Amino acid sequence: MRVTKSEESEMSPEVELIPVDPSAVVTAKRKTPQSSRSWISINATGQKTVLEVDKYAIMHRVQIHARDLRILDPNLYYPSAILGRERAIVLNLEHIKAIITAEEVLLRDSSDENVIPVLEELQRRLPVGNEAHHEAGEEDESPFEFRALEVALEAICSFLAAKTTELETSAHPALDELTSEVSGLNLERVRKLKSVMTRLIARVIKVKDELEQLLDDDDDMADLYLTRKLAGVSSSISVSDEPLWYPSSPTIGSKISRASRMSLATVRGDEENDVEELEMLLEAYFMQIDNTLNKLTAVREYIDDTEDYINIQLDNHRNQLIQLELILSSGTVCISMYSMVAGIFGMNIPYTWNDDHGYIFKWVVTLTGAFCAGDSLNQTKMLPDVDDMVPMDQSEVVSRAKRSSLMESWIRVNATGQYTVLELDKYAIMRRVQIHGRDLRILDPNISSPSSILSREKAIVLNLEHIKVIITAKEVSLLSIFFLFGFC
């Protein structure tokens, strides 16, 4: 059976071709690579270069791990830290996020208004032979990484000190206004100041703890000597490239080679253990950040004393209300007695003794009034005086915060047994006996430190439970007075 073309067209389904709109075609977008991060590189000559590189390029450039670079991420919150690596120092101090090498400084967040002064200071102080050093008549011979670290520490200490000064300036007027008038507005203002103070204290303590941790570990401080480590690597390579000289006798040659290796190891070991320069640098800024913490502690004590004074005022008003309530209660009792007598005499009950005895009413009223008056006076005398319940004046309460909390009583006992009471702060004691701040901290009664006996250059620091003593060749300084007579 043959099918014609007309029949074939009738049997086949109709197919309609719709033109495709080019704008309706969905094209797959090419995934853009991760945007590179902006870094500022400052070399030893003070020249600034903007680097648009990703984190892998930075890791390869300074040879650090990803976990070290992660603490510099501004989108993540990490506490302050100073990490010493093989060829770099990773620095995370508040808004200062930098990587310091022996040749350059890489800085993040250059658009931050707090980072711009740090950039300018790095450009000014990193070059050794610039005009600023010649005009000052001195030349900084410190390694490059120490100069950069000093700029960062100085910037963060100045930043926290400025925040503390700003808090002090706003806290004292607010607290004085609160003591003069207790209102909801003043209480809310003081609450905000206290929350700001709490956060600022936590930030200062973290920076202080990081510096203290470095000062307590010489190995961590030795890791920050990047220039010395590079010099050691280059010297070892140069020594290995030199031709070896062997004498005729193998015994003599072995002795000479062994002696040379021992002397070289001794010299390198002494150089690696020498961290005095960095220790002095960190100690200076540790004392500065400790001074800032002491100022914040004084502000906190001022706030606590103001709260105590407000509580005393509230207790005073509460006692006045209680006294008024007791007076009203005693008056109510007296009036109720009169009401009882009036009720008895007002009853419609015939009394035989009421006839021809009118004087009884006068005696009853008089005796009842005298009894009620005596009872009221007795209860009034038993009430405490409200004025005596306030222990001190406002000026006496607030003045406690203005006293210096750094002063401590020391008992000085000389070789003849004579003792003298000295009111000195810790810096005066450090200068007097020539010890470090970390040695004096173990004698702080507010800090729980284990028992220890430390021998220093010119003193012995003794911390045995409640006995806290500094012994020198000429005198003994005691922090507690309880053992004075035993030493005398």
C-alpha positions as CSV (number, residue, x, y, z in Angstrom):
1,M,0.0,0.0,0.0
2,R,1.5,3.3,-1.1
3,V,1.0,6.4,1.0
4,T,0.9,9.7,-0.7
5,K,2.6,12.8,0.5
6,S,-0.7,14.4,1.3
7,E,-1.7,11.5,3.5
8,E,1.8,11.4,5.1
9,S,1.4,15.1,6.0
10,E,-2.0,14.4,7.5
11,M,-0.8,11.5,9.6
12,S,2.4,13.2,11.0
13,P,1.8,15.5,14.0
14,E,2.2,19.1,13.5
15,V,5.4,20.5,14.8
16,E,5.7,24.3,15.4
17,L,9.2,25.8,15.6
18,I,9.4,28.7,18.1
19,P,12.3,31.1,17.6
20,V,14.5,31.3,20.7
21,D,14.9,34.7,22.4
22,P,18.6,35.4,23.0
23,S,17.8,37.3,26.1
24,A,16.0,34.3,27.6
25,V,19.0,32.1,27.4
26,V,20.4,31.5,30.8
27,T,24.2,31.4,30.6
28,A,26.2,29.9,33.4
29,K,28.2,32.6,35.1
30,R,31.9,31.9,35.5
31,K,32.8,31.8,39.1
32,T,35.0,34.6,40.0
33,P,38.0,33.8,42.0
34,Q,38.2,34.9,45.6
35,S,39.0,38.5,45.9
36,S,42.5,39.2,46.9
37,R,43.3,40.8,50.2
38,S,45.0,44.2,50.4
39,W,48.3,44.2,52.3
40,I,50.7,47.1,52.9
41,S,54.4,46.2,52.7
42,I,57.0,48.5,54.3
43,N,60.6,47.6,53.8
44,A,63.8,48.7,55.7
45,T,64.0,51.9,53.7
46,G,60.5,53.0,54.6
47,Q,59.0,52.5,51.2
48,K,55.4,51.5,51.1
49,T,54.0,49.0,48.6
50,V,50.4,47.9,48.2
51,L,50.0,44.2,47.6
52,E,46.8,42.6,46.2
53,V,47.5,39.0,47.0
54,D,45.6,36.1,48.5
55,K,46.5,34.3,51.7
56,Y,48.4,31.5,49.9
57,A,50.8,34.0,48.4
58,I,51.3,35.6,51.9
59,M,51.9,32.2,53.4
60,H,54.5,31.4,50.8
61,R,56.1,34.9,51.1
62,V,56.6,34.8,54.9
63,Q,56.6,31.0,55.4
64,I,53.9,30.7,58.0
65,H,51.0,28.3,58.5
66,A,47.4,29.0,57.7
67,R,46.4,28.8,61.4
68,D,48.9,31.7,62.1
69,L,47.4,33.8,59.3
70,R,43.9,33.1,60.5
71,I,44.3,35.1,63.6
72,L,44.9,38.2,61.4
73,D,41.5,37.9,59.7
74,P,39.4,41.0,60.5
75,N,36.2,39.0,60.1
76,L,37.1,36.7,63.0
77,Y,37.7,37.7,66.6
78,Y,40.9,36.5,68.1
79,P,42.5,37.8,71.3
80,S,45.7,39.7,71.3
81,A,48.8,37.5,70.5
82,I,52.5,37.8,69.6
83,L,53.7,34.6,67.9
84,G,57.3,34.0,67.0
85,R,57.9,31.8,64.0
86,E,61.0,30.7,62.1
87,R,61.1,33.7,59.8
88,A,58.3,35.9,60.9
89,I,56.6,37.5,63.9
90,V,52.8,37.3,63.7
91,L,51.3,40.3,65.6
92,N,47.7,40.7,66.5
93,L,47.2,43.6,68.9
94,E,43.7,45.0,68.8
95,H,43.5,46.8,65.5
96,I,47.2,46.2,64.6
97,K,47.4,43.1,62.5
98,A,50.8,42.7,61.1
99,I,53.5,40.2,60.0
100,I,57.0,41.3,60.7
101,T,60.0,39.7,59.0
102,A,63.7,40.6,59.0
103,E,63.3,42.7,55.9
104,E,59.7,44.0,55.7
105,V,56.4,44.6,57.6
106,L,53.1,43.4,56.2
107,L,50.1,45.3,57.6
108,R,46.4,44.6,57.2
109,D,43.4,47.0,57.3
110,S,45.3,50.0,56.0
111,S,42.0,51.9,55.6
112,D,41.3,51.9,59.4
113,E,41.7,55.3,61.0
114,N,43.7,53.8,63.9
115,V,46.1,52.0,61.5
116,I,47.1,55.1,59.5
117,P,49.2,56.6,62.3
118,V,51.0,53.3,62.7
119,L,51.8,53.3,59.0
120,E,53.2,56.8,59.2
121,E,55.3,55.9,62.3
122,L,56.7,52.8,60.6
123,Q,57.7,54.8,57.6
124,R,59.4,57.3,59.8
125,R,61.2,55.0,62.3
126,L,62.1,51.9,60.3
127,P,64.9,53.5,58.2
128,V,68.1,53.6,60.2
129,G,70.0,56.4,58.5
130,N,67.1,58.9,57.9
131,E,67.1,62.5,58.7
132,A,65.1,62.1,61.8
133,H,67.8,60.0,63.5
134,H,70.5,62.4,62.4
135,E,68.7,65.4,63.7
136,A,68.2,63.7,67.1
137,G,71.9,62.9,67.2
138,E,71.4,59.2,67.8
139,E,71.1,56.1,65.6
140,D,69.0,53.0,66.5
141,E,71.2,49.9,66.1
142,S,68.3,47.5,67.0
143,P,67.3,44.9,64.5
144,F,64.7,45.7,62.0
145,E,62.1,43.4,63.6
146,F,62.6,45.1,67.0
147,R,62.1,48.5,65.6
148,A,58.8,47.4,64.0
149,L,57.7,45.6,67.1
150,E,58.5,48.7,69.2
151,V,56.3,50.9,66.9
152,A,53.4,48.4,67.3
153,L,53.7,48.1,71.1
154,E,54.0,51.9,71.4
155,A,50.9,52.4,69.3
156,I,48.8,49.9,71.1
157,C,49.9,51.1,74.6
158,S,49.1,54.7,73.5
159,F,45.8,53.7,72.1
160,L,44.7,51.9,75.3
161,A,46.0,54.8,77.5
162,A,44.0,57.3,75.4
163,K,40.9,55.1,75.8
164,T,41.5,55.0,79.6
165,T,42.0,58.8,79.8
166,E,38.8,59.3,77.9
167,L,36.9,56.9,80.2
168,E,38.3,58.8,83.3
169,T,37.3,62.1,81.9
170,S,33.7,61.0,81.3
171,A,33.4,58.8,84.4
172,H,34.2,61.2,87.2
173,P,31.6,63.9,86.2
174,A,28.9,61.2,85.7
175,L,29.6,59.6,89.1
176,D,29.7,63.0,90.9
177,E,26.3,63.9,89.3
178,L,24.9,60.5,90.4
179,T,25.9,61.1,94.0
180,S,24.2,64.5,94.0
181,E,21.0,63.2,92.3
182,V,19.9,59.6,91.9
183,S,17.8,59.4,88.7
184,G,17.1,56.9,86.0
185,L,19.1,59.0,83.4
186,N,22.2,59.1,85.7
187,L,22.0,55.4,86.5
188,E,21.8,54.5,82.8
189,R,24.8,56.7,82.0
190,V,26.9,55.1,84.8
191,R,25.8,51.6,83.6
192,K,27.1,52.3,80.1
193,L,30.3,53.6,81.5
194,K,30.7,50.5,83.6
195,S,30.2,48.2,80.7
196,V,32.7,50.2,78.6
197,M,35.2,49.9,81.5
198,T,34.7,46.2,81.8
199,R,35.4,45.6,78.1
200,L,38.4,47.9,78.2
201,I,39.9,46.1,81.3
202,A,39.6,42.8,79.5
203,R,41.4,44.1,76.5
204,V,44.2,45.6,78.6
205,I,44.6,42.5,80.7
206,K,44.9,40.4,77.5
207,V,47.8,42.6,76.1
208,K,49.4,42.6,79.5
209,D,49.2,38.8,79.8
210,E,50.7,38.3,76.4
211,L,53.7,40.5,77.3
212,E,54.0,38.7,80.6
213,Q,54.0,35.4,78.9
214,L,56.8,36.5,76.6
215,L,58.9,37.9,79.5
216,D,58.5,34.7,81.5
217,D,59.9,32.4,78.7
218,D,63.3,33.1,77.3
219,D,62.8,30.6,74.5
220,D,59.8,32.6,73.2
221,M,61.8,35.8,73.3
222,A,64.7,34.0,71.4
223,D,62.3,33.1,68.7
224,L,61.7,36.8,68.0
225,Y,65.3,37.4,67.0
226,L,64.8,36.9,63.2
227,T,67.9,38.8,62.1
228,R,70.1,36.7,64.4
229,K,68.6,33.5,63.1
230,L,69.2,34.5,59.5
231,A,72.7,35.5,60.3
232,G,73.3,32.1,62.0
233,V,72.0,30.3,58.9
234,S,74.1,32.3,56.5
235,S,77.2,31.8,58.7
236,S,76.7,28.1,58.8
237,I,76.4,28.0,55.0
238,S,79.6,30.0,54.6
239,V,81.5,27.8,57.0
240,S,80.4,24.7,55.2
241,D,81.6,26.2,51.9
242,E,85.1,26.9,53.2
243,P,87.8,24.3,52.4
244,L,88.7,22.1,55.3
245,W,92.4,22.0,56.5
246,Y,93.6,18.7,57.9
247,P,96.9,18.5,59.7
248,S,99.4,15.7,59.2
249,S,98.5,13.9,62.4
250,P,94.9,12.6,62.6
251,T,94.9,12.7,66.4
252,I,95.7,16.4,66.4
253,G,93.2,17.1,63.6
254,S,90.4,15.4,65.5
255,K,91.2,17.3,68.7
256,I,91.3,20.6,66.8
257,S,88.0,19.9,64.9
258,R,86.3,18.8,68.2
259,A,87.5,21.9,70.0
260,S,86.4,24.2,67.2
261,R,83.0,22.6,67.1
262,M,82.6,23.0,70.9
263,S,83.7,26.6,70.8
264,L,81.4,27.4,67.9
265,A,78.4,25.7,69.7
266,T,79.3,27.6,72.9
267,V,79.3,31.0,71.1
268,R,76.1,30.3,69.3
269,G,74.4,29.1,72.5
270,D,75.4,32.2,74.3
271,E,74.1,34.4,71.5
272,E,70.8,32.5,71.4
273,N,70.3,32.8,75.1
274,D,71.1,36.5,75.1
275,V,67.6,38.1,75.1
276,E,68.4,41.1,77.3
277,E,67.7,43.7,74.6
278,L,64.2,42.3,73.8
279,E,63.5,41.8,77.5
280,M,64.3,45.5,78.2
281,L,62.0,46.5,75.3
282,L,59.1,44.4,76.5
283,E,59.6,45.3,80.1
284,A,59.2,49.0,79.3
285,Y,55.9,48.6,77.6
286,F,54.8,46.0,80.2
287,M,55.2,48.7,82.9
288,Q,53.3,51.1,80.7
289,I,50.3,48.8,80.1
290,D,50.4,47.9,83.8
291,N,50.1,51.6,84.6
292,T,47.1,51.8,82.3
293,L,45.5,48.8,84.1
294,N,46.1,50.5,87.5
295,K,44.3,53.6,86.2
296,L,41.3,51.4,85.1
297,T,41.4,49.7,88.5
298,A,41.2,53.1,90.2
299,V,38.2,54.0,88.1
300,R,36.5,50.7,89.0
301,E,37.1,51.4,92.7
302,Y,35.7,54.9,92.3
303,I,32.6,53.3,90.7
304,D,32.3,50.7,93.4
305,D,32.6,53.4,96.1
306,T,29.9,55.4,94.4
307,E,27.7,52.4,94.4
308,D,28.3,51.9,98.1
309,Y,27.4,55.5,98.8
310,I,24.2,55.1,96.7
311,N,23.3,52.0,98.7
312,I,23.9,53.8,101.9
313,Q,21.6,56.6,100.8
314,L,18.9,54.0,99.8
315,D,19.3,52.3,103.2
316,N,19.0,55.6,104.9
317,H,15.7,56.4,103.1
318,R,14.5,52.9,103.8
319,N,15.2,53.3,107.5
320,Q,13.3,56.6,107.5
321,L,10.3,54.9,106.0
322,I,10.5,52.0,108.5
323,Q,10.7,54.5,111.4
324,L,7.7,56.4,110.1
325,E,5.8,53.2,109.7
326,L,6.6,52.2,113.3
327,I,5.5,55.6,114.6
328,L,2.2,55.3,112.7
329,S,1.7,51.8,114.0
330,S,2.3,52.9,117.6
331,G,-0.2,55.8,117.1
332,T,-2.7,53.3,115.7
333,V,-2.4,51.2,118.8
334,C,-3.0,54.2,121.1
335,I,-6.0,55.3,119.1
336,S,-7.4,51.7,119.2
337,M,-7.2,51.8,123.0
338,Y,-9.3,55.0,123.1
339,S,-11.7,53.4,120.7
340,M,-12.0,50.4,122.9
341,V,-12.8,52.6,126.0
342,A,-15.3,54.7,123.9
343,G,-16.9,51.5,122.7
344,I,-17.3,50.2,126.2
345,F,-18.9,53.4,127.5
346,G,-21.0,53.7,124.4
347,M,-22.8,50.4,124.8
348,N,-26.6,50.5,125.4
349,I,-26.3,48.2,128.4
350,P,-27.5,49.5,131.8
351,Y,-24.7,49.6,134.4
352,T,-25.5,49.9,138.1
353,W,-22.1,51.4,138.8
354,N,-22.7,54.1,136.3
355,D,-25.4,55.7,138.4
356,D,-24.2,58.5,140.6
357,H,-20.6,57.8,139.6
358,G,-19.8,60.3,136.9
359,Y,-16.2,60.8,138.0
360,I,-15.3,57.3,136.8
361,F,-15.4,58.5,133.2
362,K,-12.9,61.2,133.9
363,W,-10.5,58.8,135.6
364,V,-10.8,56.2,132.9
365,V,-10.1,58.8,130.1
366,T,-7.1,60.2,132.0
367,L,-5.5,56.9,132.9
368,T,-6.0,55.6,129.3
369,G,-4.5,58.7,127.8
370,A,-1.5,58.6,130.2
371,F,-0.9,54.9,129.4
372,C,-1.1,55.5,125.6
373,A,1.3,58.5,125.8
374,G,3.8,56.5,127.8
375,D,3.6,53.6,125.5
376,S,4.1,55.9,122.4
377,L,7.2,57.6,124.0
378,N,8.7,54.2,124.9
379,Q,8.4,52.9,121.4
380,T,9.8,56.1,120.0
381,K,12.9,55.8,122.2
382,M,13.4,52.2,121.1
383,L,13.7,53.3,117.4
384,P,17.3,53.8,116.2
385,D,18.4,57.3,115.1
386,V,18.5,57.5,111.3
387,D,21.4,60.0,111.3
388,D,23.5,57.5,113.3
389,M,22.9,54.8,110.7
390,V,24.9,56.7,108.0
391,P,28.6,55.6,108.7
392,M,30.4,58.3,106.7
393,D,29.9,61.4,104.7
394,Q,29.9,61.4,100.9
395,S,33.3,63.0,100.7
396,E,34.7,60.3,103.0
397,V,33.2,57.5,100.9
398,V,34.3,58.9,97.5
399,S,37.8,59.9,98.7
400,R,38.7,56.2,99.1
401,A,38.8,55.8,95.4
402,K,41.2,58.7,95.1
403,R,43.8,57.1,97.3
404,S,46.5,55.3,95.4
405,S,46.1,51.6,95.4
406,L,49.7,51.1,94.4
407,M,51.1,52.1,97.7
408,E,52.0,49.2,100.0
409,S,53.5,49.0,103.4
410,W,56.9,47.5,103.6
411,I,58.9,46.8,106.8
412,R,62.6,47.4,106.4
413,V,64.9,45.6,108.9
414,N,68.6,46.4,108.8
415,A,71.6,44.5,110.2
416,T,71.3,46.1,113.6
417,G,67.7,45.0,114.1
418,Q,66.1,48.4,113.6
419,Y,63.0,48.5,111.5
420,T,61.3,51.2,109.5
421,V,57.9,51.4,107.9
422,L,58.1,52.4,104.2
423,E,55.1,53.4,102.1
424,L,56.4,52.6,98.6
425,D,55.0,51.5,95.3
426,K,56.3,48.5,93.4
427,Y,58.4,50.6,91.1
428,A,60.3,52.1,94.0
429,I,60.9,48.6,95.4
430,M,62.1,47.4,92.1
431,R,64.6,50.2,91.9
432,R,65.6,49.7,95.5
433,V,66.5,46.0,95.4
434,Q,67.0,45.9,91.6
435,I,64.6,43.1,90.6
436,H,62.2,42.7,87.7
437,G,58.5,43.2,87.8
438,R,57.7,39.5,87.3
439,D,59.8,38.7,90.5
440,L,57.8,41.2,92.5
441,R,54.5,40.0,91.2
442,I,54.8,36.7,93.1
443,L,54.7,38.7,96.3
444,D,51.4,40.3,95.5
445,P,48.9,39.1,98.1
446,N,46.0,39.6,95.7
447,I,47.6,37.0,93.3
448,S,47.8,33.3,94.2
449,S,51.4,32.4,93.4
450,P,53.0,29.1,94.5
451,S,55.8,29.1,97.1
452,S,59.1,29.9,95.6
453,I,62.6,31.1,96.5
454,L,64.3,33.1,93.7
455,S,67.9,34.1,93.7
456,R,68.7,37.3,91.8
457,E,71.7,39.5,91.2
458,K,71.4,41.5,94.4
459,A,68.4,40.1,96.2
460,I,66.6,36.9,97.3
461,V,62.9,36.9,96.7
462,L,61.1,34.7,99.2
463,N,57.5,33.6,98.9
464,L,56.5,30.9,101.4
465,E,52.8,30.9,102.0
466,H,52.1,34.1,104.0
467,I,55.8,35.0,104.3
468,K,56.7,37.5,101.5
469,V,60.2,38.8,101.9
470,I,63.0,40.4,99.9
471,I,66.4,39.8,101.3
472,T,69.5,41.8,100.3
473,A,73.0,42.0,101.7
474,K,72.1,44.9,104.0
475,E,68.4,44.7,104.8
476,V,65.3,42.6,104.8
477,S,62.0,44.0,103.3
478,L,58.8,42.4,104.5
479,L,55.4,42.9,102.9
480,S,53.6,41.7,106.1
481,I,54.0,43.1,109.6
482,F,53.0,39.9,111.4
483,F,56.6,38.5,111.3
484,L,58.3,41.7,112.3
485,F,59.2,40.7,115.8
486,G,60.7,37.4,114.7
487,F,63.2,39.2,112.5
488,C,64.0,41.8,115.1
